[in-house]
Amino acid sequence: MFVNKEEILTTQMPDGVVRRMLGYGDKIMACEMIFPKGAYVEPHCHSDHQQMVYVLRGKFELQCGDEKRIMLPGDLCYCAYNEIHATLSLEDDSAILDVHTPLRQDIIDESREKGV
């Protein structure tokens, strides 16, 4: 599967966050998430999938379980099933690569419905 940048569905999320659904297969998906400074994804967990968060640019405070860390480009955080995690952007135009397995049908559906 190849995806040209013109084919990527972009969705405006709350707090000015932009999600770019990069691609997916049967059991995996990848999204680029772009955050303004101060944007916050509340603590939450997923019982049906695992997630990796890779910092592409900028600076974040990530919570994974009971631990919080400042994350910079090149840093990665793995969130297991049912593990509480949260994200706070500390700089404008900060970006992460979110990888989910298995894929999240809710993200695919929302991207198709609201994406441009």
Biopython code that builds the backbone (N, CA, C, O; Angstrom):
import numpy as np
from Bio.PDB.StructureBuilder import StructureBuilder

atoms = [
    (1, "MET", "N", (0.852, -1.185, 0.000)),
    (1, "MET", "CA", (0.000, 0.000, 0.000)),
    (1, "MET", "C", (0.888, 1.235, 0.000)),
    (1, "MET", "O", (1.815, 1.345, 0.802)),
    (2, "PHE", "N", (0.601, 2.148, -0.893)),
    (2, "PHE", "CA", (1.254, 3.450, -0.929)),
    (2, "PHE", "C", (0.185, 4.512, -0.744)),
    (2, "PHE", "O", (-0.938, 4.364, -1.225)),
    (3, "VAL", "N", (0.535, 5.575, -0.051)),
    (3, "VAL", "CA", (-0.398, 6.679, 0.150)),
    (3, "VAL", "C", (0.324, 7.965, -0.227)),
    (3, "VAL", "O", (1.348, 8.309, 0.363)),
    (4, "ASN", "N", (-0.216, 8.671, -1.213)),
    (4, "ASN", "CA", (0.330, 9.979, -1.577)),
    (4, "ASN", "C", (-0.215, 11.026, -0.622)),
    (4, "ASN", "O", (-1.330, 10.894, -0.116)),
    (5, "LYS", "N", (0.570, 12.063, -0.376)),
    (5, "LYS", "CA", (0.147, 13.073, 0.604)),
    (5, "LYS", "C", (-1.190, 13.703, 0.243)),
    (5, "LYS", "O", (-1.905, 14.164, 1.133)),
    (6, "GLU", "N", (-1.547, 13.737, -1.032)),
    (6, "GLU", "CA", (-2.832, 14.296, -1.445)),
    (6, "GLU", "C", (-4.005, 13.418, -1.018)),
    (6, "GLU", "O", (-5.140, 13.889, -0.958)),
    (7, "GLU", "N", (-3.741, 12.146, -0.720)),
    (7, "GLU", "CA", (-4.788, 11.195, -0.343)),
    (7, "GLU", "C", (-5.027, 11.122, 1.166)),
    (7, "GLU", "O", (-5.988, 10.494, 1.610)),
    (8, "ILE", "N", (-4.167, 11.755, 1.948)),
    (8, "ILE", "CA", (-4.269, 11.679, 3.404)),
    (8, "ILE", "C", (-5.467, 12.492, 3.878)),
    (8, "ILE", "O", (-5.596, 13.670, 3.548)),
    (9, "LEU", "N", (-6.338, 11.859, 4.652)),
    (9, "LEU", "CA", (-7.507, 12.548, 5.205)),
    (9, "LEU", "C", (-7.103, 13.322, 6.452)),
    (9, "LEU", "O", (-6.513, 12.765, 7.378)),
    (10, "THR", "N", (-7.428, 14.608, 6.464)),
    (10, "THR", "CA", (-7.078, 15.500, 7.565)),
    (10, "THR", "C", (-8.353, 15.909, 8.283)),
    (10, "THR", "O", (-9.317, 16.343, 7.653)),
    (11, "THR", "N", (-8.356, 15.769, 9.613)),
    (11, "THR", "CA", (-9.530, 16.075, 10.426)),
    (11, "THR", "C", (-9.162, 17.076, 11.508)),
    (11, "THR", "O", (-8.178, 16.894, 12.225)),
    (12, "GLN", "N", (-9.962, 18.143, 11.624)),
    (12, "GLN", "CA", (-9.787, 19.117, 12.702)),
    (12, "GLN", "C", (-10.410, 18.554, 13.969)),
    (12, "GLN", "O", (-11.592, 18.209, 13.986)),
    (13, "MET", "N", (-9.618, 18.463, 15.027)),
    (13, "MET", "CA", (-10.059, 17.902, 16.296)),
    (13, "MET", "C", (-10.267, 19.041, 17.302)),
    (13, "MET", "O", (-9.963, 20.195, 16.998)),
    (14, "PRO", "N", (-10.782, 18.726, 18.499)),
    (14, "PRO", "CA", (-10.921, 19.762, 19.539)),
    (14, "PRO", "C", (-9.571, 20.380, 19.916)),
    (14, "PRO", "O", (-8.522, 19.770, 19.714)),
    (15, "ASP", "N", (-9.612, 21.580, 20.457)),
    (15, "ASP", "CA", (-8.427, 22.307, 20.941)),
    (15, "ASP", "C", (-7.428, 22.639, 19.840)),
    (15, "ASP", "O", (-6.259, 22.891, 20.130)),
    (16, "GLY", "N", (-7.867, 22.644, 18.576)),
    (16, "GLY", "CA", (-6.968, 23.004, 17.490)),
    (16, "GLY", "C", (-6.047, 21.898, 17.023)),
    (16, "GLY", "O", (-5.152, 22.143, 16.213)),
    (17, "VAL", "N", (-6.246, 20.685, 17.516)),
    (17, "VAL", "CA", (-5.429, 19.544, 17.105)),
    (17, "VAL", "C", (-5.862, 19.102, 15.708)),
    (17, "VAL", "O", (-7.053, 19.071, 15.399)),
    (18, "VAL", "N", (-4.887, 18.763, 14.873)),
    (18, "VAL", "CA", (-5.152, 18.268, 13.523)),
    (18, "VAL", "C", (-4.683, 16.817, 13.450)),
    (18, "VAL", "O", (-3.548, 16.502, 13.809)),
    (19, "ARG", "N", (-5.576, 15.930, 12.979)),
    (19, "ARG", "CA", (-5.215, 14.521, 12.789)),
    (19, "ARG", "C", (-5.115, 14.236, 11.300)),
    (19, "ARG", "O", (-6.024, 14.550, 10.532)),
    (20, "ARG", "N", (-3.998, 13.636, 10.900)),
    (20, "ARG", "CA", (-3.803, 13.195, 9.517)),
    (20, "ARG", "C", (-3.719, 11.672, 9.536)),
    (20, "ARG", "O", (-2.738, 11.110, 10.021)),
    (21, "MET", "N", (-4.746, 11.002, 9.008)),
    (21, "MET", "CA", (-4.746, 9.543, 8.976)),
    (21, "MET", "C", (-3.840, 9.106, 7.828)),
    (21, "MET", "O", (-4.212, 9.218, 6.660)),
    (22, "LEU", "N", (-2.660, 8.612, 8.163)),
    (22, "LEU", "CA", (-1.643, 8.315, 7.162)),
    (22, "LEU", "C", (-1.909, 7.023, 6.411)),
    (22, "LEU", "O", (-1.651, 6.937, 5.210)),
    (23, "GLY", "N", (-2.419, 6.024, 7.104)),
    (23, "GLY", "CA", (-2.696, 4.758, 6.438)),
    (23, "GLY", "C", (-2.988, 3.669, 7.449)),
    (23, "GLY", "O", (-2.777, 3.834, 8.651)),
    (24, "TYR", "N", (-3.481, 2.547, 6.934)),
    (24, "TYR", "CA", (-3.823, 1.432, 7.814)),
    (24, "TYR", "C", (-3.846, 0.135, 7.026)),
    (24, "TYR", "O", (-3.991, 0.122, 5.804)),
    (25, "GLY", "N", (-3.698, -0.959, 7.769)),
    (25, "GLY", "CA", (-3.813, -2.300, 7.224)),
    (25, "GLY", "C", (-4.818, -3.066, 8.062)),
    (25, "GLY", "O", (-5.601, -2.468, 8.800)),
    (26, "ASP", "N", (-4.799, -4.379, 7.953)),
    (26, "ASP", "CA", (-5.764, -5.195, 8.692)),
    (26, "ASP", "C", (-5.662, -5.019, 10.205)),
    (26, "ASP", "O", (-6.675, -5.049, 10.904)),
    (27, "LYS", "N", (-4.432, -4.833, 10.716)),
    (27, "LYS", "CA", (-4.252, -4.830, 12.168)),
    (27, "LYS", "C", (-3.396, -3.680, 12.681)),
    (27, "LYS", "O", (-2.928, -3.720, 13.819)),
    (28, "ILE", "N", (-3.188, -2.670, 11.870)),
    (28, "ILE", "CA", (-2.335, -1.558, 12.292)),
    (28, "ILE", "C", (-2.767, -0.284, 11.580)),
    (28, "ILE", "O", (-3.286, -0.327, 10.465)),
    (29, "MET", "N", (-2.545, 0.857, 12.242)),
    (29, "MET", "CA", (-2.810, 2.141, 11.590)),
    (29, "MET", "C", (-1.843, 3.180, 12.131)),
    (29, "MET", "O", (-1.312, 3.044, 13.233)),
    (30, "ALA", "N", (-1.623, 4.229, 11.329)),
    (30, "ALA", "CA", (-0.733, 5.318, 11.729)),
    (30, "ALA", "C", (-1.399, 6.653, 11.439)),
    (30, "ALA", "O", (-1.986, 6.855, 10.377)),
    (31, "CYS", "N", (-1.295, 7.566, 12.413)),
    (31, "CYS", "CA", (-1.835, 8.919, 12.278)),
    (31, "CYS", "C", (-0.780, 9.921, 12.730)),
    (31, "CYS", "O", (-0.070, 9.694, 13.710)),
    (32, "GLU", "N", (-0.687, 11.027, 12.007)),
    (32, "GLU", "CA", (0.109, 12.153, 12.474)),
    (32, "GLU", "C", (-0.840, 13.096, 13.192)),
    (32, "GLU", "O", (-1.908, 13.428, 12.679)),
    (33, "MET", "N", (-0.442, 13.524, 14.385)),
    (33, "MET", "CA", (-1.243, 14.447, 15.183)),
    (33, "MET", "C", (-0.430, 15.722, 15.377)),
    (33, "MET", "O", (0.706, 15.673, 15.850)),
    (34, "ILE", "N", (-1.016, 16.869, 15.010)),
    (34, "ILE", "CA", (-0.332, 18.155, 15.103)),
    (34, "ILE", "C", (-1.056, 18.997, 16.144)),
    (34, "ILE", "O", (-2.270, 19.183, 16.061)),
    (35, "PHE", "N", (-0.317, 19.503, 17.121)),
    (35, "PHE", "CA", (-0.883, 20.175, 18.290)),
    (35, "PHE", "C", (-0.425, 21.625, 18.397)),
    (35, "PHE", "O", (0.749, 21.919, 18.174)),
    (36, "PRO", "N", (-1.340, 22.534, 18.737)),
    (36, "PRO", "CA", (-0.902, 23.859, 19.171)),
    (36, "PRO", "C", (-0.423, 23.765, 20.625)),
    (36, "PRO", "O", (-0.735, 22.807, 21.331)),
    (37, "LYS", "N", (0.321, 24.750, 21.049)),
    (37, "LYS", "CA", (0.777, 24.791, 22.442)),
    (37, "LYS", "C", (-0.431, 24.794, 23.381)),
    (37, "LYS", "O", (-1.397, 25.525, 23.163)),
    (38, "GLY", "N", (-0.363, 23.977, 24.418)),
    (38, "GLY", "CA", (-1.415, 23.921, 25.423)),
    (38, "GLY", "C", (-2.521, 22.925, 25.136)),
    (38, "GLY", "O", (-3.350, 22.667, 26.010)),
    (39, "ALA", "N", (-2.561, 22.357, 23.935)),
    (39, "ALA", "CA", (-3.595, 21.355, 23.630)),
    (39, "ALA", "C", (-3.362, 20.124, 24.510)),
    (39, "ALA", "O", (-2.227, 19.699, 24.726)),
    (40, "TYR", "N", (-4.460, 19.568, 25.006)),
    (40, "TYR", "CA", (-4.369, 18.491, 25.992)),
    (40, "TYR", "C", (-5.336, 17.371, 25.645)),
    (40, "TYR", "O", (-6.526, 17.605, 25.437)),
    (41, "VAL", "N", (-4.822, 16.169, 25.585)),
    (41, "VAL", "CA", (-5.652, 14.972, 25.448)),
    (41, "VAL", "C", (-5.780, 14.385, 26.850)),
    (41, "VAL", "O", (-4.801, 13.919, 27.433)),
    (42, "GLU", "N", (-6.994, 14.415, 27.379)),
    (42, "GLU", "CA", (-7.280, 13.978, 28.756)),
    (42, "GLU", "C", (-6.825, 12.531, 28.992)),
    (42, "GLU", "O", (-6.753, 11.741, 28.051)),
    (43, "PRO", "N", (-6.520, 12.187, 30.248)),
    (43, "PRO", "CA", (-6.169, 10.801, 30.565)),
    (43, "PRO", "C", (-7.287, 9.839, 30.139)),
    (43, "PRO", "O", (-8.466, 10.069, 30.406)),
    (44, "HIS", "N", (-6.884, 8.773, 29.479)),
    (44, "HIS", "CA", (-7.830, 7.771, 28.996)),
    (44, "HIS", "C", (-7.068, 6.464, 28.771)),
    (44, "HIS", "O", (-5.840, 6.430, 28.859)),
    (45, "CYS", "N", (-7.797, 5.404, 28.485)),
    (45, "CYS", "CA", (-7.167, 4.128, 28.156)),
    (45, "CYS", "C", (-8.023, 3.412, 27.120)),
    (45, "CYS", "O", (-9.170, 3.779, 26.868)),
    (46, "HIS", "N", (-7.432, 2.386, 26.532)),
    (46, "HIS", "CA", (-8.114, 1.600, 25.504)),
    (46, "HIS", "C", (-8.027, 0.127, 25.889)),
    (46, "HIS", "O", (-6.937, -0.400, 26.109)),
    (47, "SER", "N", (-9.166, -0.526, 25.968)),
    (47, "SER", "CA", (-9.170, -1.947, 26.316)),
    (47, "SER", "C", (-8.946, -2.840, 25.100)),
    (47, "SER", "O", (-8.628, -4.021, 25.236)),
    (48, "ASP", "N", (-9.114, -2.263, 23.911)),
    (48, "ASP", "CA", (-9.090, -3.091, 22.705)),
    (48, "ASP", "C", (-7.895, -2.857, 21.794)),
    (48, "ASP", "O", (-7.811, -3.477, 20.735)),
    (49, "HIS", "N", (-6.969, -1.982, 22.171)),
    (49, "HIS", "CA", (-5.771, -1.821, 21.351)),
    (49, "HIS", "C", (-4.610, -1.237, 22.142)),
    (49, "HIS", "O", (-4.773, -0.691, 23.233)),
    (50, "GLN", "N", (-3.428, -1.376, 21.543)),
    (50, "GLN", "CA", (-2.193, -0.813, 22.071)),
    (50, "GLN", "C", (-1.825, 0.399, 21.222)),
    (50, "GLN", "O", (-2.300, 0.550, 20.097)),
    (51, "GLN", "N", (-0.977, 1.256, 21.774)),
    (51, "GLN", "CA", (-0.632, 2.486, 21.064)),
    (51, "GLN", "C", (0.835, 2.822, 21.303)),
    (51, "GLN", "O", (1.350, 2.661, 22.409)),
    (52, "MET", "N", (1.498, 3.292, 20.249)),
    (52, "MET", "CA", (2.834, 3.863, 20.364)),
    (52, "MET", "C", (2.750, 5.320, 19.953)),
    (52, "MET", "O", (2.076, 5.664, 18.982)),
    (53, "VAL", "N", (3.441, 6.175, 20.699)),
    (53, "VAL", "CA", (3.479, 7.606, 20.417)),
    (53, "VAL", "C", (4.936, 7.971, 20.167)),
    (53, "VAL", "O", (5.776, 7.839, 21.058)),
    (54, "TYR", "N", (5.236, 8.430, 18.955)),
    (54, "TYR", "CA", (6.593, 8.812, 18.560)),
    (54, "TYR", "C", (6.599, 10.310, 18.287)),
    (54, "TYR", "O", (5.819, 10.795, 17.468)),
    (55, "VAL", "N", (7.471, 11.044, 18.967)),
    (55, "VAL", "CA", (7.514, 12.499, 18.808)),
    (55, "VAL", "C", (8.289, 12.853, 17.538)),
    (55, "VAL", "O", (9.462, 12.510, 17.386)),
    (56, "LEU", "N", (7.601, 13.549, 16.634)),
    (56, "LEU", "CA", (8.205, 13.991, 15.379)),
    (56, "LEU", "C", (8.883, 15.351, 15.521)),
    (56, "LEU", "O", (9.997, 15.553, 15.039)),
    (57, "ARG", "N", (8.196, 16.285, 16.192)),
    (57, "ARG", "CA", (8.765, 17.623, 16.392)),
    (57, "ARG", "C", (8.083, 18.284, 17.587)),
    (57, "ARG", "O", (6.986, 17.896, 17.989)),
    (58, "GLY", "N", (8.746, 19.274, 18.136)),
    (58, "GLY", "CA", (8.186, 20.007, 19.260)),
    (58, "GLY", "C", (8.508, 19.356, 20.590)),
    (58, "GLY", "O", (9.518, 18.667, 20.738)),
    (59, "LYS", "N", (7.633, 19.588, 21.552)),
    (59, "LYS", "CA", (7.867, 19.141, 22.928)),
    (59, "LYS", "C", (6.526, 18.808, 23.573)),
    (59, "LYS", "O", (5.562, 19.564, 23.455)),
    (60, "PHE", "N", (6.477, 17.672, 24.253)),
    (60, "PHE", "CA", (5.258, 17.199, 24.895)),
    (60, "PHE", "C", (5.542, 16.763, 26.327)),
    (60, "PHE", "O", (6.667, 16.402, 26.672)),
    (61, "GLU", "N", (4.499, 16.804, 27.152)),
    (61, "GLU", "CA", (4.499, 16.083, 28.415)),
    (61, "GLU", "C", (3.536, 14.923, 28.212)),
    (61, "GLU", "O", (2.341, 15.128, 28.000)),
    (62, "LEU", "N", (4.060, 13.710, 28.277)),
    (62, "LEU", "CA", (3.225, 12.521, 28.128)),
    (62, "LEU", "C", (3.111, 11.804, 29.460)),
    (62, "LEU", "O", (4.082, 11.667, 30.205)),
    (63, "GLN", "N", (1.908, 11.356, 29.737)),
    (63, "GLN", "CA", (1.660, 10.498, 30.890)),
    (63, "GLN", "C", (1.398, 9.102, 30.362)),
    (63, "GLN", "O", (0.620, 8.916, 29.426)),
    (64, "CYS", "N", (2.052, 8.123, 30.968)),
    (64, "CYS", "CA", (1.804, 6.721, 30.645)),
    (64, "CYS", "C", (1.795, 5.972, 31.967)),
    (64, "CYS", "O", (2.828, 5.859, 32.629)),
    (65, "GLY", "N", (0.641, 5.463, 32.350)),
    (65, "GLY", "CA", (0.502, 4.870, 33.672)),
    (65, "GLY", "C", (0.608, 5.968, 34.718)),
    (65, "GLY", "O", (-0.048, 7.003, 34.600)),
    (66, "ASP", "N", (1.423, 5.755, 35.733)),
    (66, "ASP", "CA", (1.608, 6.738, 36.802)),
    (66, "ASP", "C", (2.766, 7.691, 36.530)),
    (66, "ASP", "O", (3.035, 8.580, 37.338)),
    (67, "GLU", "N", (3.448, 7.519, 35.413)),
    (67, "GLU", "CA", (4.650, 8.307, 35.130)),
    (67, "GLU", "C", (4.377, 9.387, 34.089)),
    (67, "GLU", "O", (3.646, 9.165, 33.124)),
    (68, "LYS", "N", (4.978, 10.564, 34.299)),
    (68, "LYS", "CA", (4.942, 11.648, 33.317)),
    (68, "LYS", "C", (6.371, 11.954, 32.903)),
    (68, "LYS", "O", (7.288, 11.952, 33.725)),
    (69, "ARG", "N", (6.546, 12.220, 31.595)),
    (69, "ARG", "CA", (7.869, 12.563, 31.080)),
    (69, "ARG", "C", (7.754, 13.666, 30.045)),
    (69, "ARG", "O", (6.748, 13.788, 29.346)),
    (70, "ILE", "N", (8.809, 14.467, 29.965)),
    (70, "ILE", "CA", (8.946, 15.422, 28.868)),
    (70, "ILE", "C", (9.513, 14.643, 27.690)),
    (70, "ILE", "O", (10.530, 13.961, 27.811)),
    (71, "MET", "N", (8.839, 14.754, 26.546)),
    (71, "MET", "CA", (9.219, 13.990, 25.358)),
    (71, "MET", "C", (9.622, 14.951, 24.245)),
    (71, "MET", "O", (8.945, 15.946, 23.988)),
    (72, "LEU", "N", (10.738, 14.632, 23.591)),
    (72, "LEU", "CA", (11.303, 15.450, 22.522)),
    (72, "LEU", "C", (11.382, 14.627, 21.240)),
    (72, "LEU", "O", (11.181, 13.413, 21.280)),
    (73, "PRO", "N", (11.672, 15.265, 20.096)),
    (73, "PRO", "CA", (11.754, 14.520, 18.838)),
    (73, "PRO", "C", (12.677, 13.300, 18.953)),
    (73, "PRO", "O", (13.796, 13.383, 19.460)),
    (74, "GLY", "N", (12.168, 12.174, 18.468)),
    (74, "GLY", "CA", (12.896, 10.921, 18.523)),
    (74, "GLY", "C", (12.528, 10.050, 19.709)),
    (74, "GLY", "O", (12.891, 8.874, 19.741)),
    (75, "ASP", "N", (11.810, 10.601, 20.693)),
    (75, "ASP", "CA", (11.376, 9.823, 21.857)),
    (75, "ASP", "C", (10.096, 9.054, 21.529)),
    (75, "ASP", "O", (9.283, 9.495, 20.716)),
    (76, "LEU", "N", (9.931, 7.901, 22.174)),
    (76, "LEU", "CA", (8.771, 7.044, 21.932)),
    (76, "LEU", "C", (8.179, 6.588, 23.260)),
    (76, "LEU", "O", (8.902, 6.344, 24.226)),
    (77, "CYS", "N", (6.866, 6.480, 23.294)),
    (77, "CYS", "CA", (6.137, 5.977, 24.461)),
    (77, "CYS", "C", (5.211, 4.857, 23.992)),
    (77, "CYS", "O", (4.477, 5.023, 23.017)),
    (78, "TYR", "N", (5.244, 3.719, 24.682)),
    (78, "TYR", "CA", (4.354, 2.598, 24.382)),
    (78, "TYR", "C", (3.277, 2.524, 25.457)),
    (78, "TYR", "O", (3.589, 2.504, 26.648)),
    (79, "CYS", "N", (2.023, 2.486, 25.050)),
    (79, "CYS", "CA", (0.877, 2.384, 25.958)),
    (79, "CYS", "C", (0.217, 1.021, 25.754)),
    (79, "CYS", "O", (-0.320, 0.732, 24.685)),
    (80, "ALA", "N", (0.265, 0.199, 26.785)),
    (80, "ALA", "CA", (-0.302, -1.146, 26.715)),
    (80, "ALA", "C", (-1.826, -1.093, 26.830)),
    (80, "ALA", "O", (-2.402, -0.043, 27.114)),
    (81, "TYR", "N", (-2.462, -2.229, 26.606)),
    (81, "TYR", "CA", (-3.904, -2.332, 26.819)),
    (81, "TYR", "C", (-4.255, -1.809, 28.213)),
    (81, "TYR", "O", (-3.568, -2.124, 29.185)),
    (82, "ASN", "N", (-5.315, -1.017, 28.313)),
    (82, "ASN", "CA", (-5.847, -0.510, 29.586)),
    (82, "ASN", "C", (-4.898, 0.398, 30.366)),
    (82, "ASN", "O", (-5.147, 0.669, 31.541)),
    (83, "GLU", "N", (-3.829, 0.869, 29.754)),
    (83, "GLU", "CA", (-2.897, 1.756, 30.448)),
    (83, "GLU", "C", (-3.338, 3.209, 30.252)),
    (83, "GLU", "O", (-3.502, 3.672, 29.124)),
    (84, "ILE", "N", (-3.525, 3.912, 31.358)),
    (84, "ILE", "CA", (-3.929, 5.320, 31.306)),
    (84, "ILE", "C", (-2.813, 6.125, 30.646)),
    (84, "ILE", "O", (-1.641, 5.962, 30.984)),
    (85, "HIS", "N", (-3.181, 6.995, 29.701)),
    (85, "HIS", "CA", (-2.198, 7.874, 29.072)),
    (85, "HIS", "C", (-2.844, 9.205, 28.719)),
    (85, "HIS", "O", (-4.058, 9.295, 28.537)),
    (86, "ALA", "N", (-2.010, 10.236, 28.626)),
    (86, "ALA", "CA", (-2.469, 11.591, 28.324)),
    (86, "ALA", "C", (-1.342, 12.332, 27.622)),
    (86, "ALA", "O", (-0.175, 11.953, 27.721)),
    (87, "THR", "N", (-1.708, 13.404, 26.904)),
    (87, "THR", "CA", (-0.732, 14.169, 26.127)),
    (87, "THR", "C", (-0.981, 15.657, 26.307)),
    (87, "THR", "O", (-2.115, 16.122, 26.186)),
    (88, "LEU", "N", (0.085, 16.409, 26.599)),
    (88, "LEU", "CA", (0.030, 17.866, 26.684)),
    (88, "LEU", "C", (1.111, 18.432, 25.779)),
    (88, "LEU", "O", (2.286, 18.094, 25.924)),
    (89, "SER", "N", (0.718, 19.294, 24.843)),
    (89, "SER", "CA", (1.680, 19.943, 23.953)),
    (89, "SER", "C", (2.292, 21.144, 24.658)),
    (89, "SER", "O", (1.578, 22.005, 25.172)),
    (90, "LEU", "N", (3.613, 21.196, 24.678)),
    (90, "LEU", "CA", (4.324, 22.279, 25.354)),
    (90, "LEU", "C", (4.833, 23.341, 24.385)),
    (90, "LEU", "O", (5.324, 24.385, 24.815)),
    (91, "GLU", "N", (4.721, 23.086, 23.084)),
    (91, "GLU", "CA", (5.139, 24.049, 22.063)),
    (91, "GLU", "C", (4.138, 24.043, 20.922)),
    (91, "GLU", "O", (3.487, 23.032, 20.657)),
    (92, "ASP", "N", (4.021, 25.168, 20.258)),
    (92, "ASP", "CA", (3.139, 25.262, 19.099)),
    (92, "ASP", "C", (3.687, 24.414, 17.956)),
    (92, "ASP", "O", (4.901, 24.284, 17.801)),
    (93, "ASP", "N", (2.793, 23.840, 17.156)),
    (93, "ASP", "CA", (3.123, 23.032, 15.985)),
    (93, "ASP", "C", (3.921, 21.775, 16.343)),
    (93, "ASP", "O", (4.721, 21.295, 15.540)),
    (94, "SER", "N", (3.704, 21.249, 17.538)),
    (94, "SER", "CA", (4.325, 19.982, 17.928)),
    (94, "SER", "C", (3.573, 18.844, 17.241)),
    (94, "SER", "O", (2.366, 18.939, 17.016)),
    (95, "ALA", "N", (4.287, 17.769, 16.909)),
    (95, "ALA", "CA", (3.649, 16.674, 16.172)),
    (95, "ALA", "C", (4.141, 15.321, 16.671)),
    (95, "ALA", "O", (5.305, 15.148, 17.031)),
    (96, "ILE", "N", (3.213, 14.371, 16.679)),
    (96, "ILE", "CA", (3.528, 12.988, 17.032)),
    (96, "ILE", "C", (3.027, 12.057, 15.932)),
    (96, "ILE", "O", (2.138, 12.403, 15.154)),
    (97, "LEU", "N", (3.613, 10.889, 15.891)),
    (97, "LEU", "CA", (3.116, 9.793, 15.075)),
    (97, "LEU", "C", (2.464, 8.814, 16.035)),
    (97, "LEU", "O", (3.131, 8.258, 16.908)),
    (98, "ASP", "N", (1.162, 8.601, 15.877)),
    (98, "ASP", "CA", (0.410, 7.633, 16.676)),
    (98, "ASP", "C", (0.281, 6.351, 15.866)),
    (98, "ASP", "O", (-0.185, 6.375, 14.727)),
    (99, "VAL", "N", (0.693, 5.236, 16.451)),
    (99, "VAL", "CA", (0.535, 3.932, 15.812)),
    (99, "VAL", "C", (-0.359, 3.091, 16.718)),
    (99, "VAL", "O", (-0.072, 2.923, 17.903)),
    (100, "HIS", "N", (-1.440, 2.568, 16.154)),
    (100, "HIS", "CA", (-2.410, 1.763, 16.902)),
    (100, "HIS", "C", (-2.466, 0.352, 16.327)),
    (100, "HIS", "O", (-2.447, 0.162, 15.111)),
    (101, "THR", "N", (-2.534, -0.631, 17.219)),
    (101, "THR", "CA", (-2.790, -1.995, 16.788)),
    (101, "THR", "C", (-3.729, -2.657, 17.792)),
    (101, "THR", "O", (-3.486, -2.554, 18.994)),
    (102, "PRO", "N", (-4.781, -3.324, 17.357)),
    (102, "PRO", "CA", (-5.242, -3.315, 15.970)),
    (102, "PRO", "C", (-5.730, -1.924, 15.572)),
    (102, "PRO", "O", (-5.800, -1.014, 16.398)),
    (103, "LEU", "N", (-6.060, -1.783, 14.316)),
    (103, "LEU", "CA", (-6.509, -0.477, 13.832)),
    (103, "LEU", "C", (-7.764, -0.035, 14.563)),
    (103, "LEU", "O", (-8.495, -0.850, 15.126)),
    (104, "ARG", "N", (-7.999, 1.272, 14.545)),
    (104, "ARG", "CA", (-9.185, 1.836, 15.216)),
    (104, "ARG", "C", (-10.212, 2.237, 14.160)),
    (104, "ARG", "O", (-10.053, 3.241, 13.466)),
    (105, "GLN", "N", (-11.248, 1.445, 14.058)),
    (105, "GLN", "CA", (-12.295, 1.710, 13.076)),
    (105, "GLN", "C", (-12.969, 3.055, 13.330)),
    (105, "GLN", "O", (-13.411, 3.708, 12.384)),
    (106, "ASP", "N", (-13.054, 3.483, 14.599)),
    (106, "ASP", "CA", (-13.678, 4.775, 14.905)),
    (106, "ASP", "C", (-12.911, 5.933, 14.270)),
    (106, "ASP", "O", (-13.519, 6.894, 13.801)),
    (107, "ILE", "N", (-11.587, 5.849, 14.251)),
    (107, "ILE", "CA", (-10.779, 6.901, 13.617)),
    (107, "ILE", "C", (-10.976, 6.878, 12.110)),
    (107, "ILE", "O", (-11.098, 7.931, 11.485)),
    (108, "ILE", "N", (-11.009, 5.700, 11.526)),
    (108, "ILE", "CA", (-11.225, 5.588, 10.077)),
    (108, "ILE", "C", (-12.577, 6.186, 9.708)),
    (108, "ILE", "O", (-12.670, 6.987, 8.778)),
    (109, "ASP", "N", (-13.623, 5.801, 10.432)),
    (109, "ASP", "CA", (-14.972, 6.304, 10.135)),
    (109, "ASP", "C", (-15.051, 7.818, 10.294)),
    (109, "ASP", "O", (-15.610, 8.501, 9.436)),
    (110, "GLU", "N", (-14.498, 8.350, 11.385)),
    (110, "GLU", "CA", (-14.543, 9.795, 11.610)),
    (110, "GLU", "C", (-13.734, 10.542, 10.555)),
    (110, "GLU", "O", (-14.147, 11.612, 10.105)),
    (111, "SER", "N", (-12.599, 9.999, 10.158)),
    (111, "SER", "CA", (-11.778, 10.641, 9.131)),
    (111, "SER", "C", (-12.505, 10.682, 7.794)),
    (111, "SER", "O", (-12.448, 11.684, 7.081)),
    (112, "ARG", "N", (-13.185, 9.600, 7.458)),
    (112, "ARG", "CA", (-13.945, 9.580, 6.200)),
    (112, "ARG", "C", (-15.123, 10.548, 6.243)),
    (112, "ARG", "O", (-15.453, 11.181, 5.240)),
    (113, "GLU", "N", (-15.759, 10.659, 7.420)),
    (113, "GLU", "CA", (-16.932, 11.520, 7.573)),
    (113, "GLU", "C", (-16.561, 12.996, 7.615)),
    (113, "GLU", "O", (-17.213, 13.821, 6.974)),
    (114, "LYS", "N", (-15.512, 13.333, 8.369)),
    (114, "LYS", "CA", (-15.173, 14.736, 8.610)),
    (114, "LYS", "C", (-13.904, 15.197, 7.913)),
    (114, "LYS", "O", (-13.636, 16.396, 7.843)),
    (115, "GLY", "N", (-13.119, 14.256, 7.396)),
    (115, "GLY", "CA", (-11.821, 14.600, 6.822)),
    (115, "GLY", "C", (-11.909, 15.297, 5.480)),
    (115, "GLY", "O", (-12.868, 15.139, 4.724)),
    (116, "VAL", "N", (-10.874, 16.070, 5.215)),
    (116, "VAL", "CA", (-10.748, 16.746, 3.914)),
    (116, "VAL", "C", (-9.404, 16.420, 3.311)),
    (116, "VAL", "O", (-9.090, 16.886, 2.216)),
]
sb = StructureBuilder()
sb.init_structure("model")
sb.init_model(0)
sb.init_chain("A")
sb.init_seg("    ")
for serial, (resi, resn, name, xyz) in enumerate(atoms, 1):
    if name == "N":
        sb.init_residue(resn, " ", resi, " ")
    sb.init_atom(name, np.array(xyz, "f"), 0.0, 1.0, " ", f" {name:<3s}", serial, name[0])
structure = sb.get_structure()
